Each structure stands twice: as C-alpha cells, then as structure tokens.
Amino acid sequence: MSMPIDDELDRAEAWIDNLSASLTEQAAKAQAMSQQVAGLQVSAESPDGSVVVTVSGSGAVTNLRLGEATRKRPADETAAEILSVMRRAQAKLASQVADIAAATVGSDSTAGRAVVASFEQRFPAESWDDAESDGSSSDWRRHAR
C-alpha cells in the first residue's frame, strides 16, 4: 500500500516535469519567432515606382533604390518621398510579425501579443503623410516642405 505522502510527491514531481516541458517548449517557440522576425525583409515603393525602400525586421533600412524620375525632382521632395516610403515599409512589419507570432507562439499568447503591440506602436499602420494621401504620384509634393 502506498503512503499518501508518496502520492503527493509523485503528483508534485509530475507537475514540475510538465511545467519544465511547457517552459522549454515556450522558449523554443519564442526563439523561433525571434529568428523569423530578425530575418524579415519588407519593401514598399512610391506610387510612381521611383522610390523603393526595404527594411529589416528591426525596421532599419537595408536597401534603397531610386529610379531616374527622382533626378527630376528637387532633393527635398525626393527626401520626403524616401521617408514616406520607408514608413510604409515599416508599417508592414506589424502584420507580418503578427503572422509569425500566430505560427510560432500563438496569437493568443502573452508573448505574441506583446511583440505585435510593440511593432504596432513603433511602426503605426497609418503615418501622417499616408493619412492624407489619395495614392496619386504627385501627393508627395504636399509634404515636402
């Protein structure tokens, strides 16, 4: 006959084993999410295609391509267009990070929600220049002051 204390010890040991396995699994999923986010490359381009900006998972610009049409614009207008396109590329990160979080740690997880919220806060979906944009290629001129 087993002693009641032995049963309680067995249950406690099983609980600790389950907790340990769960934490190990969660850590592996979080690591997978982190690696996938770090490997992200997201691009956006101006309506006329003359500016293309690519950003990494951190939001840093990793590539900038300027078409010949930018030579015909004043430098400050080109600079404003580059910044606008960069913000649009960064804004795309949150939705891609949400997809990665859902596939790795789960969209309902605390870690997934926290990471996605961080990206949404740092890189809002609608920036000041996009809010006023009608999508025409001449829109950038209103913001280059």
Summary of the structure (lengths in Angstrom):
residues: 145
radius of gyration: 23.6
end to end distance: 85.9
largest distance: 91.2
contacts: 395
relative contact order: 0.13
helix: 64%
strand: 12%
